[in-house]
Amino acid sequence: MKIAVVAANGRVAQKVIKEALDRGFEVKAFGHSDENKTVAKDYVKKI
């Protein structure tokens, strides 16, 4: 299953991403920051 997480660098979103990856989901993370602070490998900076 694939999921997308917006505001990915937030505290709750980081926990959601980690749990989803642990369960085997494919995660695409979106955030405003240049730096990917999540464990997701697929990170997109929103403009």
C-alpha positions as CSV (number, residue, x, y, z in Angstrom):
1,M,0.0,0.0,0.0
2,K,1.2,3.5,-0.7
3,I,0.6,6.5,1.5
4,A,1.5,10.2,1.3
5,V,2.2,12.3,4.4
6,V,2.0,16.1,4.3
7,A,3.9,18.3,6.9
8,A,6.2,15.3,7.2
9,N,8.8,16.9,9.4
10,G,6.2,17.4,12.2
11,R,6.3,15.4,15.4
12,V,3.2,13.4,14.7
13,A,3.9,12.9,11.0
14,Q,7.3,11.4,11.8
15,K,5.7,8.8,14.1
16,V,3.1,8.0,11.4
17,I,5.8,7.6,8.8
18,K,7.9,5.3,11.0
19,E,4.9,3.1,11.8
20,A,3.9,2.9,8.2
21,L,7.4,1.9,7.1
22,D,7.5,-0.7,9.9
23,R,4.3,-2.2,8.5
24,G,5.7,-2.4,5.0
25,F,3.9,0.6,3.4
26,E,5.5,2.7,0.7
27,V,5.6,6.3,2.0
28,K,6.0,9.6,0.1
29,A,6.7,12.5,2.5
30,F,6.0,16.1,1.7
31,G,7.4,19.1,3.7
32,H,8.5,22.7,3.5
33,S,12.0,22.2,4.8
34,D,15.0,21.5,2.5
35,E,16.1,18.9,5.1
36,N,14.4,15.6,5.4
37,K,14.1,15.0,9.1
38,T,12.0,11.8,8.6
39,V,13.0,8.2,8.0
40,A,11.2,8.2,4.7
41,K,13.5,7.8,1.7
42,D,11.1,9.5,-0.7
43,Y,10.9,13.2,0.4
44,V,9.5,16.1,-1.7
45,K,10.0,19.7,-0.7
46,K,6.8,21.7,-1.2
47,I,7.1,25.1,-2.8
